[in-house]
Amino acid sequence: MYKRAYLYCSNAPIPINLEEDPETNKEESSINEQKNDVENENKNIDESIKNYPGNKVSYCVHCKGKTFLNQESVDKHLASKNHLKNVKKTKKNDEKMEEVRRQFIKRMAEVDKRLSQY
């Protein structure tokens, strides 16, 4: 049951049948490009607001436990001081994680070099 629900709410691209006319493929590709453009714009605007499957309830990625039932409450939350503070905190934590990841990869490369010498 969970697998089916995941597939329905998934954003995975649906494979296009290769036996169709090239003209319809061009039309579908232009429609897909337009859809992707709109999705990219939405991601840039509301990256921090995600929807639960079913799109009835939204939640904030940065603020724990914040859920929203309508767009008005989402807009109010996005302008709040607590949300802006949590966004900065999340960015800072992401930068720290990336730096630790780089150091770890560098260290593992050094260890691999030492092991390959023996």
C-alpha distance (Angstrom), angle and dihedral (degrees) to the residues before:
residue distance angle dihedral
M1 . . .
Y2 3.80 . .
K3 3.79 91.6 .
R4 3.79 91.7 54.3
A5 3.81 92.0 47.4
Y6 3.80 89.7 50.0
L7 3.79 91.3 51.7
Y8 3.80 92.3 51.0
C9 3.81 93.7 50.4
S10 3.81 93.5 39.2
N11 3.80 122.2 115.3
A12 3.81 92.0 -149.4
P13 3.80 113.8 135.5
I14 3.78 116.2 -105.8
P15 3.83 112.1 -125.4
I16 3.80 114.3 -112.1
N17 3.80 118.1 -130.2
L18 3.81 108.6 -110.7
E19 3.82 94.3 -147.8
E20 3.82 94.8 69.5
D21 3.80 125.3 104.6
P22 3.80 115.6 -81.7
E23 3.82 89.7 -127.6
T24 3.79 92.5 59.8
N25 3.79 89.3 46.2
K26 3.82 89.4 54.9
E27 3.79 90.7 50.1
E28 3.79 91.8 47.1
S29 3.79 91.9 46.9
S30 3.81 91.4 51.7
I31 3.80 89.7 49.0
N32 3.80 90.1 48.3
E33 3.81 90.4 49.4
Q34 3.80 91.0 51.7
K35 3.79 90.5 47.8
N36 3.81 91.0 49.9
D37 3.81 90.8 49.5
V38 3.81 91.0 53.0
E39 3.81 91.4 46.6
N40 3.81 91.2 50.1
E41 3.81 90.8 50.9
N42 3.80 90.3 50.3
K43 3.80 91.0 49.0
N44 3.79 90.8 52.5
I45 3.80 92.1 49.1
D46 3.80 101.8 41.8
E47 3.79 105.6 18.8
S48 3.78 90.5 142.5
I49 3.82 96.5 52.1
K50 3.81 117.0 76.0
N51 3.79 130.6 176.7
Y52 3.76 127.3 -128.8
P53 3.81 115.0 -126.5
G54 3.79 106.7 -74.5
N55 3.84 92.0 37.2
K56 3.81 94.0 -118.4
V57 3.79 98.3 112.7
S58 3.80 126.5 39.0
Y59 3.78 127.7 -161.4
C60 3.78 137.0 -163.9
V61 3.80 116.7 -114.9
H62 3.80 94.1 -154.8
C63 3.82 100.4 42.9
K64 3.80 116.8 61.6
G65 3.78 116.0 -127.9
K66 3.81 97.3 5.1
T67 3.80 111.9 138.6
F68 3.80 128.1 171.0
L69 3.78 133.4 -157.9
N70 3.80 99.8 -168.6
Q71 3.80 141.4 24.1
E72 3.80 92.7 -109.0
S73 3.80 92.3 63.5
V74 3.82 90.3 45.1
D75 3.81 91.5 54.4
K76 3.80 91.5 47.1
H77 3.81 91.4 50.0
L78 3.82 93.9 47.9
A79 3.81 89.5 56.7
S80 3.83 94.9 47.7
K81 3.81 122.8 110.1
N82 3.80 93.6 -128.1
H83 3.80 92.1 56.1
L84 3.81 92.9 48.6
K85 3.81 90.0 48.7
N86 3.81 91.1 50.2
V87 3.82 91.1 48.8
K88 3.81 90.6 54.8
K89 3.80 90.5 46.6
T90 3.80 91.6 50.6
K91 3.82 92.0 49.1
K92 3.79 90.7 50.5
N93 3.81 91.5 49.1
D94 3.82 91.2 48.4
E95 3.80 90.7 52.3
K96 3.81 90.5 49.9
M97 3.80 91.5 49.1
E98 3.80 91.2 49.9
E99 3.81 91.3 50.2
V100 3.82 91.5 49.5
R101 3.82 89.7 48.2
R102 3.82 91.1 51.8
Q103 3.81 91.6 48.9
F104 3.80 90.9 48.5
I105 3.81 92.6 50.9
K106 3.80 90.5 47.5
R107 3.81 91.1 49.8
M108 3.81 92.3 48.2
A109 3.81 90.2 50.9
E110 3.82 89.3 53.5
V111 3.81 90.9 49.6
D112 3.82 91.1 49.3
K113 3.81 90.5 51.3
R114 3.80 91.3 51.5
L115 3.79 92.2 48.1
S116 3.79 92.7 48.3
Q117 3.82 90.4 53.7
Y118 3.81 91.6 61.6
